[in-house]
């Protein structure tokens, strides 16, 4: 349709039809046969038949035949023939499941993320979906938050790169979305990752300067990549819920950032303005949300019950409704739904595309690149002839897909036991314990198994029932029964290797002394077990690096690498009292941001800057030689950090500004060169101007965020 035709269609619509386009209900309401995929809130409210008839979009249901049937029945009843939009959470894959986003972040490979999201889009589109609720661009510093699994970590730069890559992968790069792609929806606008106490749906309180400097960059990157939708956050921003925050949505998002696409609430968020205490009833909630800029009311009845009467009683300007409806119609037009309400979907296409062997092969590759070797006391890799006792609640467990893999096939997922026993002829299995509960009989079987082999491989972690939305934890340790397994294994004197399956950074302080090696596997997806064995056996050399710090204790949270400088920084090695420190643990995390081991080692030498003084014009270059000083080929992620020594406001101790991945054979040396541009030195000042400070800057180049002072480079920014 042309813009003129869309305007004509809008003019022809009744108020009821317009309001319908601004409401979204779960798939359970559209078909008696619909078994309803998991939703993220309460659905116990009366949805009338007329609401379903006029509604504009459907949540959380997929399948070519199913969605074609719902669309067909809808079009029969629709006076103007306006097709439905089908939306769902396709976060880290549709049926082919890749590692959780926190694991994807550990690849440090935006191009790989774009490639896998292209696969996700193809599968989702073949199953009839139009929109994916991804990427989640929230900056997260608190691993107690259940939704940390859906983030890519604690760094603004990495989050920005991954958000943009996800949008490009899902949508493609054209304004009109091809039939084998889906629209992307960036969430949660804004700053939801800062929920107090790591508790879902909780308050967020931050300054506008902090919002702009740390939290906005990833959302902006998604907008610049052309994302079609923005989802509002559950939290408050400046004491106003995001879903009713006109300053956030109209002034910042639509005004300053020039977003002209669809804004959709999170599940029930419009209705939740009432318990938030900023709306007295549904009518006031609907009025505040629409006037703030929310186009689609997801899974609440506020718009459906109230917008028509608000218009009739002149309590709301009808142009707000028309603008919102037009944006929804434009989105449907960009998806080509007016020309083809079924967008080329067929059962045959779905059967050909979904779960294709090439998709599964990529899933294994991504899983291999996402895993992080946290510890290795010369016990990995394991020789094929080694006898192995595979023990633990994750040893024979298909729960490898993660919480948001709602269309994945858990019952078809290879377990670690199956993968290990295929690779190692001398492998025995004993469960040892339940995930969270001690079992005496299982423990006896595990002790017996420990006595029969040369090496002990413990598969430990937390299930998807302890991560994701609504699953915040006050303590992020492993269950005591799993720690007991590790202690008993260590007491045998045999090598103990831990394969860790989890969806958040954990407090591993109690586990670490019992393990000779720890491989962070995350919830690794459809081919995750095969990826684990590829690394354990040495077929693949691990290269993943953490994008979120692992704390030493829950009470240390939040702990993140780019913290602000304090007035009393703790001197290295000091135990003196009156400094910013804990008296019972070090300040530093157990495993820092950017950390990850390899089966080889890398040496850094000849760090150099092109100039010690710079006026900000052109490019300043940083060079370093990287040498593989080990015995096997490996990939190293070389990281560039900068510190603004004296700022107009307090600045972080360091900030990631660039990185490169290099592949090196044993003995090989490569020179890695980074370019520093003036924008890398800019930040939001106290008056919210975006500028740099003249003066000294420190430059660190290393394989993690831990940077030795003796290897620091310095330059001065001088204003011309």
PyMOL commands that set and color helices and strands:
alter all, ss='L'
color gray80, all
select helices_A, chain A and resi 3-12+15-21+27-29+49-54+64-77+101-105+110-126+146-150+156-171+192-194+196-198+208-224+242-244+246-256+273-276+282-292+302-312+318-334+347-353+357-370+410-412+416-423+440-450+464-466+480-491+509-512+528-536+554-556+678-681+709-711
alter helices_A, ss='H'
color red, helices_A
select strands_A, chain A and resi 23-26+57-59+85-88+131-132+183-189+229-232+236-237+240-241+262-264+297-298+372-376+388-391+427-430+455-461+495-501+517-520+602-609+613-614+620-628+634-644+655-664+669-676+683-684+690-691+695-702+713-717
alter strands_A, ss='S'
color yellow, strands_A
deselect
rebuild
show_as cartoon
